[in-house]
Amino acid sequence: VKISSKARGYLGLVVLGIAATLPFWLIQSNFVLSVVTLTFIFMLASVGWNIISGFGGQISFGHSIFFGFGAYTTAILQSSINLNAWLGLLCGGLLATVVAALIGALTLRLRGIYFTLSTFALTLTFAILANHYGSLTGGAVGLTLPFGGTRPANFQFGNKLWYYYVALGFVVLGFLVAKAVLRSRLGLQLRAIKDDEDAARASGVASFRIKLATLCISAFVTAVSGAVYMQYVGFIDPESAFGATVATQIAILGLVGGAGTLWGPILGAAILVPLQQLLNSSLSNLPSGVNLIVYAVVFIVILWVDPRGLVSILRRVYRQWGRRSLVGRGPDQVAESAANKRTAALSITGGAMGGGELHDGGDESTPRGR
Amino acid sequence: VGTFLQVVVNGLLVGGLYGLFSSGLTLIFGITRVVNFAHGDFVTLGMFGAVVLFTSLHLNPLVAILPIAVAAFLLGALVYQTLVRRTLTIPGITAMDAQHGQMALTLGFSILVTSGLLVAFGPSPRSINGVLDNTYTAGVLYLSQARLVAFGIALLAFVLLYLGLTRTLYGKAIRGTVDDNDMASMVGINTNRVYVLSFSVGIMLTGIAGDVLATYYPATPLVGQGFLIIAFVTVVMGGLGNVAGAFYAGLLVGIIQQATATYVAIDLQNAGIFVAFVLVLLFRPQGLLGGRRVTA
């Protein structure tokens, strides 16, 4: 009852095909187009988040730091020295990588929980600083991108459909980066660190350096999403760059979808971002706050059903369904499938060999209750 | 010198409350390993509880401590049993996945509380007027009565917590569970009850801090977010899981915050705390007090 990696690849292509043709059969209004474009942008942010937080188990509640640096860098460079927006995007990514290296150097030597608390505290610090030092960032008023006419070479498109495809293209690139990390030696070492950091170090994994390198890659991907956001929306302020809402949003998309799985952030963003956007607009005649209550209830219910997220839920459903379909087959096949299951549970790297997905809770021991 | 003394005293007085709700957070983390992203919102709930009881029943916030403490305790138990415990009962889940699930679930609860309060009370600040309004002068110092009383209550609550942890059988059970929960359950300690109890006590302390804070600080639905960050910084400075450390660090954080507000810029007051936080991470990640852990 295991999806082969080939089947998974086809599945990915089908999903991509659907996403690429959406504007031709589902998306009929500019509002929906902008909802889906924003979904792709936050999807990319969360795909980046997943690289360090999902694959490496170092949960960040401050990836908005990198998102914000990506957005502000391109905006500031563009409005002050009129730098090309695509180059600005690259600069934003590189600057965010440097910031990530500094934050990582500070926190990744410690246990994961320090990383979580620090990233959350630091992103709000950046919000305060961006508010205070207004000469560079425009302060609380925010920064608006100068409009320079329709020039694709400068990330300015006349047709909004272009932003849709650019954002989708970046999601695909981000996904491929995440997949490459997961399949590489780095990915294996990360998984060892996530499972048991002490054991990984004892077997020669340079855990600090591995985590640091991973954080840099992760920050770069999320920074690109920030730069694309800036180019698409054309406006940024400290709250929408570094604020608690963005900070937690990026993590929530990944956690609800399934941290540590390739498809988790994709699924999480595909469900939660449109939900949020629709609630913001359609329920706006209700008192403010009701939309967030609905949003929170939805993701609490999902996590209540399975704290590991949607991918884990789907996997359980699939397995259940597979088990049921075994009834009525010959005993050999049943025995064989049971044997397969046992080896899957026993092999530490089972998922990695198969298709680049993390272990599906093969560890049957109950948690220590803490 | 007058300003400086005033800064230190103001910082200490507000820091007492920071210390109180931070020791609640560190108690919860130290024992249950839950990173409670809704912690600041329990401060907010305490504040709104005090405001509502005062405006509807004219209940003095100092008297309201009792019902609010009980309500916070029960709410804590409810959150633990419905949200946190759920993550631990999923078959085959790893301890790490459970912890990450708890972060997201408490964050969801936090959004529920802030949005719920926003729907119920609107965004405008609410305060309690006419209670503990006196100001005393001692030499060059101005002392607000509300802040003095708040500090006294924070100190009292903390001392009770400390004695409870170190001198009672419950405290012994809690410390035993932290040391080795398998062993603890073998000698007959109901470890789940220990977790619920610690979580509820941590929330109770936080609710009390909120109630007292409301006597001089206006309540808004979003006010808790700032307190959450302060609590995060404080527990790291005090050493994660170190209850006494969190209280002392709370005092220090209060002073740093006041000093930054006075000498640098008022809107940078929390940035000052974060600079201190980064320095602590760099030089004393085990906390300012080092290895002296009360709960472990």
Interface residues (C-beta under 8 A of the other chain):
Chain A: G57 I59 F61 L106 T107 R109 L110 I113 Y114 T116 L117 S118 F120 A121 L122 L124 T125 I128 L129 N131 H132 K194 A244 T248 A251 I252 L255 V256 A259 P287 S288 G289 V290 N291 L292 I293 Y295 A296 V297 F299 I300 L303 W304 D306 P307 R308 G361 G362 D363 E364 T366 P367 R368 G369 R370
Chain B: F29 I31 T32 R33 V35 F37 L83 R86 T87 L88 I90 P91 G92 I93 T94 A95 M96 D97 A98 H100 G101 Q102 M103 A104 L105 L107 G108 F109 I111 L112 T114 S115 G116 L117 L118 V119 P123 N181 D182 T191 N192 Y195 P221 Q225 I229 F232 V233 V235 V236 L240 A265 D267 L268 N270 A271 F274 F277 V278 L281 L282 P285
